[in-house]
Amino acid sequence: MVSAKRLDGLRLRAFDPAGDYPALVELIHASNRFDGVDDLPSIENLRVEQAHIEGFDPAADVLLAEIDGSIQGAVRTIARTRDGRGSHHFEGWVAPAFRRRGIGTLLADWAEKRAAEVAAVDGRAGPRELETWIDETQAGAVALLEGRGYEIGRYGFLMTRDISAPIELRELPDGLEIRPVEEAHHRQIWDADAEAFRDHWNSAERTEADYEAWFAEPELDTRLWRIAWSGNEVAGVVMPSIWPAENAQLGIRRGWLNHVGVRRPWRRRGLASALIVAALDGLRSAGMTEAVLGTDAENVTGAVQVYERLGFRRARTTVKYRKGLEAPG
């Protein structure tokens, strides 16, 4: 039990969507920058994201920790169906000046309790798990999770490529072409991407809310996308993004390769490589000097090796921690 003397002035309360976004974003920035995690969402990014998560209620699924009226900690929990099972993802942030004072433990207690409440009513059948991803260098988070019985379930890599260096363009396989993205094709492109990712480990069940969220993103620029077509069918996709506000804060010019997917009939033909280098060339034309992507370290399609052959290098390692959540009823 945390000593009350160590937490004078602490108040745990629900998130208020009407007024708490600026302070929550400020906390996320402070926490992530201290941990070397380059994820600095804007207020509008976070607002739109949370408004489009199916079954997610910011007022019920986000908890804030205030000290003397100032937000110094937060946690949120999101339920999804992954690989046919209920997965309760949570992520938390504690201001650097208030770490190792028991706030993280209180937030984790609440996240697990909230996940169990959601599991009891959300209608998903079968086994459940609690899970979160952290950077392997976050020693405090590692200690907290392992002390609560979480185990390592998977590793991921953050990979980077200097795109000021030469980029050797690759030919598309015969019969395929890259076409500009038209709004009329948004649904077909999305469906093809969802199909390609069903073969990936821990694949999330896509929902209509996911589709709406993707195309509601304030900084979305589909001119950066590279979509390969075979006649009237989408064969493969790469969907880069640029986050200008984040880049400005970090003092970098970075583009992200968010989705790299090829449908089964067009795999093992060099399509992914051709789309990636076309996307890198597009990011460079947009003024970027670095490309970044995240990937599963054990991807069965050999994605890590493909990325390395294209000049990407492993920059950071992320870790999925998990433990079982007792199924409801």
N, C-alpha and C positions, 0 to 999 in steps of 0.2 A: 504494500500500500504506500502511495506517495505521501510524504510528509506535507501537511498543510503549510508548515512554516516556510517550506521551500517554494511555495506557490502563492504567496500573498498577492491578492488582487486578481487572481485567476477567475475567469468566468467562461464556462462553456455554453455556447448558444447556437441556435440554428442560423443558417445563412439567410440573408434577406436579399433577394434578387433586385429589389428596388434601389438599394443603396450600397451594397457591399462589394460590388465588382471591382471598383478602383483599389480598395484596400487589399482584396484577395490577390489581385494581379501584382500589386507591389510586394506582397509576401512571397509569391511564387518566384518573382524575379530575384529577390534577395536570397532566398533559399537556394535556388538553382545556380545562381552565379557563384555563391560560396562553394557549392559542390562541383563546380566546373561542368554543369549540365547546361548545354546551350539550347534551352527551351524557354523562350521569353514571350509568352502570348500577349497580344494586345487585349485591352478590355473588350473590344468588339469581337475579336476572335473567340475569346472564352465565352462571352455571352451567347454568340451564335452556336458554338459547339454544344453548350449545355442545353440550349433550347431545342436541339434536334437529337438528343439521345433518347431512344425509345424506352419508356418506362422510368425515366430519370426525372426526379423532381428536385431542383436545386434547394428548395426550402426544407426538404426532408432528407436528402441524401448528401448534404454537405454540412459539416460541423466546424465551427470556428472556436478558437481558443483566444480569448482576450485577456490582456493583462493591463489593468488600470485603463480600460476602455480602448486599448489599441490591439489590433489583430496581430498575434504573434505565432499562431499555428492554425492549421486547417487540414481537413481530410475529406475525401469524397469517395463514395463507393458506387460502382456501376455493375449491374447484372446483365450478362449476355449469355447466349447459347454458343458454346464452342465445342466443335467435334461432337455434337449431340448431347452435351451435358451443360448443366448450369455452372457458370463461372462468375464469381463475384470478385471483380477487380477493385482494388483500392489504391489510392496514392495520397501521400501526405506531405506537408511542408511545415517546418518549424524554423522561425527566425534564428540565425546563427547566435545571437546574443542570449537566447533563451533555451539553448539545447542542454541536454543532460540534466534536466530539472524535472523529468517525469512527464512532460507534456506529450511527447511521442507515445508513451505508454497509454495515457488517457485517450488519445485519439485512436490508437489501434484497438483499444477495448471497445470504443464506440463503433468503429468500422465493422468489427466482427459481429457485434450485437445487431447492428443495422442489417448486415448481410443475412443473418439468420431470420430476421423479421421479414425481409423481402422473400427469402426462400420459402417461407411458410405460406405465402399468398400468391406467388407469381405464376403458378401453374406448370412450371417446368418439372419434368419427371426425371428420375434417376439420380446418380451421384452428383454431388456438388463439390466445388473447391473454392477456397479463398486464394487469391494470387495477387502479386504485385511485381513490378519490374524495377530494379534499381541499378545504378552503376556499381561495379564491383569495388570501386574505391570509396564508397560511402560507408565507412567503417561503423559509424553510429547506427545506421539503418540495418547493416548486417547483424550487429550484435542484438539489436531489438528483435528482429525477425527470428533469428536462430534461438533466442531466449524464449520465444513464444511457440516454439515447436515447428516453425516453418523449415522446409527443406528445399534445396536447390532442385528445380525441375528442368531448367533449360538455360542455355547461354545464347546470347546474341552478339553481333558485332556492329559497331558503328564504323563505317568505312568511308574514306575520303579520297578525292582525286584532285590534283592540281590541274585545272583546265586552261591555265595559261600555257601549259606544256602542249606539244603537238597532239592532235587528235586525228588518228587515221580512220577516215570514214570507211564503212564496210557496205558492200552491196547487199540489198535485200534478196532473199531467195526468189527464184523465178516465180512469176505470177502474182507477186505482192507489190503493193505500192503504199506510200504514206500520203494521206490526204489531210487537208486542213480540217479542224474540228468544226462541225456545224451543230447548232443547238438541236436541230431535228434528230441528230444522231446520238445525243447524250445518253438516252436510255439504252440503246444498243451497245454503246461503248461500255457503259456501266455493267450491263449484264455479262458481257464478254469477260470483263475483269473479274467479276464475281465468280464466274465459271472457272477461270484459270486458277483462282486462289482456293478453290475447294480442295485441291490436292495438297495444299500446304498444311504443315503441322499447326494445330490449335486454331484452325480456321474459324472465324466468327460467322455465324449465320447472318447474312445480310438482310436488312429490313428496309422498308420504305423510308423510314426516318434517316437511315444512313445515306440513301440516295439524295434526299432533300438537304441533308447537312452538307454533303460534298459540294453541291452546286449553290449553296447559300454562303459558302466561305467568302468573306469580304475581299480577300486578296487573290482569289482564284483567277488564273489567266490561262485559258485553254489553248492559247496560241503557242504555249510552250510544250504542249502534249505532242507525242509522236505516236500515231495510231496506224497500224498496218492493216490494209484491207486486201482480201482475196475476193474479187467481185463484190458481192453485197454482204459479205461476212467479215466481221472483225477477227483478225488472226492473232494480234498481239497489241499490247499497249505499254507505254511508259508515260507516266503522268507527273512531270516535274512541277515544283512550286518554288516561288521566291517569296520570302517574308521580308519586305523592305524595312519595316520598323525594327524587327529583330536584328537584321544585318546592321542597321545604323547604330544600335546600342552596343553591338559586339565589335563594331569597327571592321567588318568583313564584307565580302561580296560572295555570298554562298547561295547555291541552288540545291534543292532537295529532290532526289528521285523517289517519290513516294510509293508508287506502284510500278512494278515491273512484272508483267504477266503475259504468258503465251498460252493459247488454248492447245489442247492435246494434239489435234491433227497437224499442227505446225511446229511442234517441238523437235529438237535435235537437228535443226537445219540452219542454225546461226541467226535466227530472227531476233532473239533477245539481244544479242551483241550488236546487230545492226541498228536496232531501235535505241539502244543505250547510247551508242556513239553519236547518233543523230540528235538525241536529246542533249548530250553534252555540248555539241556544236551549237545548238540553239541557246543553251544557257550562256555560253561564251559570247554569242552575238548579243545577248541581253546585258552584257557587261559584267557577268560573274567571273570569278577567278578560281572558285572551288566548288566541287560537287560532293554531296554527302548522301549516303543511304544507310538504312538499317536493314540487317538481314539475320535470319535464323542461322546460328552457327552450324547446325546439323541438317540444313536444307537438303532433302533427298534429290533435288534436281541438280545439285552441284553448283548452286548459285554463287557461293563464295569463290570458287575457282574461276568461274566466268568473270566475276568482277575483278579479281586479281589480274587476270589476263588482259583486262581492259585498263589497267593502271591504277585501280583502287587499292588502298592499303588499310589494314585494320588500325583504327585509331583508339577505340575504346571497347571495352567488353561490358555488356549488360547481363544481368542475372535475373531469371525468374525464380522467385520464391513462392512456394505453395504449401498448403496443408488442406486436409479434408474438412468439409463442413457437413455436419450431420444433416442428412436429408430430412425435409419436413414430413411429418405424419408417419 
